[in-house]
Amino acid sequence: MRKIALHWQIIIGLFLGLLYGIISIHNGYEAFTSNWITPFGTIFINLLKLIAMPLVLGSLVTGVASLSDVKKLSRIGGKTIAIYLGTTAFSVTIGLISVNMLKPGHKIPHQMQIKLQKDFEKDASKKAGSVQEVKNRGPLQPIIDMVPNNFFDSASSNRNMLQIVFIAIFIGIGIVQIPDEKGKPLKDFFKSLAEVVIKLVDLIMLMAPIGVFALISTTISKVAGGNPSQIIELLGALGYYVLAVTLGLLAHVLIVYTGLLKLLTKMSLKTFFKGIAPAQLLAFSTSSSGATLPVTMERCEEELGVSEEVSSFVLPLGATINMDGTALYQAVAAVFIAQAFGIDLDVGQQLTIVLTATLASIGAAAVPGAGMVMLVIVLGAIGVPTQGLALIFGVDRLLDMLRTVVNVTGDATVATIVASTEGQLRLVEEKELMN
């Protein structure tokens, strides 16, 4: 009997979780879901987070050390960052076009606006309050935060992933600088570490359908808040806003990512999207680029033919600084809130959104609750009241799932492009991918 492909297993788990979530809130099973279903989703995410740091460390050290030339590293690094920044700027622009065409802020009823502000006032105030710490940071603080003073402190939290990237590159450069016979034992250690973690990814993914089922069930239960009609009410009031974000994200994938793949690689779009599908579905379920990173790396190397040298450098970096989906969402959300408050934004203010959201998406990695916190900064830059955050809190969790898919897709796209331009992309045949 032919085994069901991983992405189909995850899709089945996703839809069953959606179905169970709807049934549970209609029948009052929230307590059962919380006690007996949610823990499986938590365990699944924890396992993925557990291996993320050793995978990044092992793969990136191996990748940098194998370059044997610091100039090659700087070329790949410069190319990667340039593409990441370019795609982020494009995503913000697409978001602005979408929100200006649909004008969702003009379509939200006044009474619903008041209700949303009342319901989510506390959450909005909490996020706005945490921004002061970010505002007090100096212009070079992101660089300071990237350089740790203690390896073990950095390794103790996945929030410090950018520090782990720095440590791995630093160690890799050190290995390149010493004779091969002296550096080989250390290089072999990190290579073995990366290979062991990849095997652990395979084991963890056996749990993926169950984990996705639990995560989606929990999400539905939380969004509904014990009231099934709340989801319909929220989507009804904020339908145009959700549509503006969704259309923007879809347009970014179909125009920017597919355009770059067609222009700069010889890979078919079918091969790319089929190969990366499990990582996309996992990103949708977990809402975390970091938790999805191990699967993204495995799929890019095994199914898309990206060399380990490129994937181990580009993907961990992308998981920390490439937030195209988040940047697009910030642009749409900022203009939506301005429209709801009757504030007309001129061209200069919208260009400010492009610049601020692009830079904010890079610095977001080190900030807890990054998306919302950085949105407050964007709102401040264009003079829009932060109280407007209350308008979007109700559907933020659902949109977070979608924008994480775009973030992960962007990471895989850039990895494929860089590998292709460096002559390190093994073109995978369709038949091979299906096996």
N, C-alpha and C positions, 0 to 999 in steps of 0.2 A: 504494500500500500504506500502510495506516494505521500511524503511528509508535507504538511501545510507550511508554506513559506512564512518566515518570521513576521513580515509586515502584515500578512493576513491574520496571523494569530493575534497580533496587537490590535488590529482593527476589530476583530471579533470581541476581544476583551473590552475595547473602548465602547462599542455599541451595547454590549451586555451591561456594562457599568452605567451607561446613560439610561437604559431601560430600568435597571434596578433602582437607580437614584430617583427616577420619577415615581415608581411604584412605592418606594420607601417613604417619600414625603407625603404621598396621598394616604398612606395607611399608618402614618405615625411611627415608622421604624427608625427614627433618628438615633435613639439611644443604642439600638442594636447595631446600627451602622458604625457609630462612634466607637463602640466597645469591641466589635468583632470583625469589622470590615476595614476600617481606617488603618489599624496597625499594620496590615499587610502592605499597604501603600507606603507607609512610613519606613518599614523595613527595607523595601525595594529602593527607595530614594537614598536611604542611609548607606546601603551597600554600594550604590553607584558613587556617592560622595566619598566613601571610604577609599576607593581605589583611584579617584581622580588625581590626588596629589602625587602618589608614587608613580602613576602612569605619566604624568606631565614631567616629573623629575627624570625618570628613567629614559623616556623617549626623547626628550629635548636634549639632555646631556649627550646621548648617543648620536642624535642628529647633528648637533654642533661639532662634536668631536670627529665625526666622520667627514666633515667638510674639508678638514686638513688645510684650509685656507681662510683666514679671517676676512679677506676681501670678498670671497664668495658669500660668506655670512652677511656682510654688510649689504651686498647687492640684493640678496633674497629678502633681508629685513627691510630695506628701503622700498623695494617693490611691493612687499606685503602691506606695509603701513600706508603707502600711497593709494593702493587699491581700496583698502579699508576706509580711508578718509573720503575717497571719491564716491564710493557707493553710499556712504552715510549721508553725504551732502545731497546726492540724488534722491535718497529716500525721504529726506525732510522736504525737498522741493515737491516731490510727488504728493506727500501728505498735505502740503499747503494747497496744491491744485485741487485735490479731492474735497477738502473742507470748504474751500471758496466756491466750488461749483454746487455742492449740495446745501451749504449754509444750514447745518443741523441745529445751530444755536438759536436760529430764528423760529424753529418749529417745535420747541419744547414748551408746553403749556405753562402759564405763569404759576398756577396753583401747584402743579407738579414740581416746578422749580423750587418753590418755597418748602414743599414737603421733603424733597431730596436734601436741601440744605439743613433742615431740621434733623433728619434721620442720620446724616453722616457728618454732622458738625464736629463732633468729638474727634473722629478719625482725621478730618481735614486739619484741625487745630494741632493735633499731635505731629503730623507730618510737617506743617508749616513751622512749628517750634523747633524741629530738629535741623532746620536749614541754617540757623544762625551759626552753628558750628562750621558748616561748609563755607559760609560767607566770610568767616574770620580767617580761613586758610589763605596763606600767601600764594602768589602765582606759581611758585616752584614746588609747592607742597606735594602735588601728585608724584613728582620725581623723588622727593624725599621719602614718601610713603613706599615707593617701589624698592628702595634699597634698605634691607633689614639689618638689624644689629645682632640678631640671634636666629640661627637657622631653625631651632626647635620651636621657637615662638611662631615663626612663619608657617612651619609645617603643621601646627596644631589646629589651624582653621582654614577652610576652603575660601574664606573671604580674603585671604592673603595670597591668592593664586598668582597675582602679578609679581609678588615677591619671589615665589617659587620659580616663575619664568626667569626672573633676573638671576637667581642663584644657579639655575640649570645652565643658562647661557654662560655665566661667569666660570663655572666649573668646566664646561665644554671647551671654552677658549683656553683655560689653563692646561687642559689635556693636549690640545693642539700644539702648545708652546714647548712641550717636553718631548724627548725621544720616544719613538714608538714602543720600544721594549719596556720602558718605565710606565708609560700611560696605558698599555694594553690591559693589565689586570683590572684597573679601575673602569676602563671602557667596557670590558667584558661583564663586570658586575652590573653596571647600569643597563647594558643590553639584555642581560638575563632578567633583571627586574622588570623591564618593559615587556618582555615576552611572557613572563609569568602573569603579569597583570592582564594582558590581552586574553590569556586563557581563562582568567577569572571572569572577564567580561562575558565570555561564552557561557560560563556557568550561571552567572547572574541573569543573563537574558532568557534562561529557561523559565525564570519567574516572571518575565515581562508581561504576559497576558493577565496573570493574576494581579500584579502590581498596578497595571493600567486600569483594570476593573475597579480596584479599590480606590485609586486616586480620582477617577471620574465620578464614582458614586459619592465620595466625600465632597467633591467640588459642588455637585448638584445640591447636596444637602445643605452646605454652607451658604450658597448663593440664595437658596430658597428661604433660609432662616426659619424653617418650620411652617412657612406659609407658601403653598404651591402657586398661588396667584401672584406672588411677589415677582417671580421671574417674568411672567407675561406682562405685568404692570410696568416693570423696569424696561423691558425690551420695547414695549409700546411707546413709552415716553422718550427713550433714548435710541430708538430704532435708527434714526437718520445718522446719529453720531456713530453708532456701531457700524452702520453701512459705510460711512466715510472712512473709518479706520480700516475696515475689512477690504474695501475696494482699493485703497491706497497700498495696503500690504500685498494684495494680489497683483496689482499693476507693477509694483517694484520687482516682484519675483519674475513675472512674465516679460517685462520690458528690459530691466537692468541685468538681472542674473542670466536669463536665457540669451539675451543679446551678447553679453560678454563671453558666455560659453561658446556660442556660435562663431563669434569673431576671433577669439584667441585660442580655441582648442579644436580638436577634431572629434571630440566625444559627442555622440548623439544625445539629444535631450532625454530620450527614453531610457538610455543606459544610466544617465546621471540621476534622474528622479527615481528610477527603480532601485538603484543602488543605495540611495540616501534615505529612502522611505522609512525604514525602521527608526532611524535617528530623528526624523521629522515627527513621527507619531509619538515617540518618547518625549520629545521636546514639548509637544502639545499636552501631554499628560502631566509632566513634571513642572512645566513653566520655569525650567532652569537649564541654561546653556552649560553651566558647570557640571551638573549631574549627568547631562547627556554626552559630555565630552568623550568619555571612554568609548561609547558606541559610535560617535561621529568619527573618531580616529580609526576604529576598526573597519567601519564601512568604507571610508575613503581609501584605506590601504588595500583591503581585501576585494572590494567590489568595484571601486572606481579606478584602481591602478595607480594611485598617488604614491610616490616613493616615501619610505619611512623618514628619510632625511627631510623632506619638505613638510609632510604631515605633522611630524613631531615639533616643528617650529611654528608653522602657520596656524594650526588649529588651537593649541593652547593660548597663543597670543590673541586669536580671534575671540575665544571664549571670554576673554577679559576686556578687550577694548572695542570689539566690533559689535555694535548694538543698533543695526539698521532699523529693525522693527521697533525698538524702543524709541529711537530718535523720530521716526515717522509718527508714532503715537503721540509723542510730546508736541509735535507741531500741530496735529489735528486737535488735540485736547486744548492747547493754548488758544487757538483761534475759536474753537467751539465755546469755551468759557467767555471769551471776549464778546462773541456774538450774543450769548445768552444775557450778558450784562449791558448790551446795547453799545458796546465800544467798537468803533470802526478803526481797524488797523491799517495804516498806510503802508506803502511799499517799503519804506525804510525800516519800519517795525517788523515786517515779515522777513526782510533780509536779516534782521537781528535774530529772529527765530532760527533761521538756517544756520547762522554762525554759532549761536549759543547752544542749540540742540546737538550740533555736530561735535563741538568740544565737550559738552556735558556727557555725551554718550561714552567718550573715552575715559573721563574721570569718574564715571559712575561705579566702576568695579570696586573701589575701595570704600564706598559709602553704603551703609546698611539701608535697606529700603530704597535702593538706588533710583528706580524709575520715578516714583512720586516725588522724592526729594529734589531730583534734578529738574522736574517739571516746575516746582516752586521757583527755582532759580530762573527758568525760562519766563515764567509769568512775571517775575520781578523785573526782568530785563525790558519787558514791553509795557510795564505799568498796569497789569491786569490784577485785580484783587485775588489773593490766594484762597479766599473763602469759597471761590468757585470750584475748588477741588471736590467739595461735597457733592457736586452735580454728577461726577463720574465714578465715584467710589463703588457704586452698586454694581457696575458692569466691568470694573477693572480686572477682576480675576479671570473673566472669560476672555477679555482682550489680551491679557498677559499671556495666555496659552497660545494665541495666534501670533503675537509678535515674537515669542520665543522660537516658534517654527521658522520665522523669517531670519532671525539671528543665526540659527544653526545652519539653515540653507545657505546663507551668505558666507559663513565660515567654510563650508564644503566647496562652494563655488570658487572662492579665492584660492583655496588649497589646490584645486584642480587647475586653475589658470596659471598659478605660479609654477606648479609641476610641469605643465605643458611648455611654458616659456623657458624653463630650465632644462628641457629634454629629459625630464624625470617622470613622465606619465606613460604608464603601460596601458595601452588601449585595450579595454576589456570587451570581448565579443559578447553579443546578446545571448548566445547559447551557453557561454561560460557563466554568465550572470544568473541564468535560470537554474543551473545545477546546484 
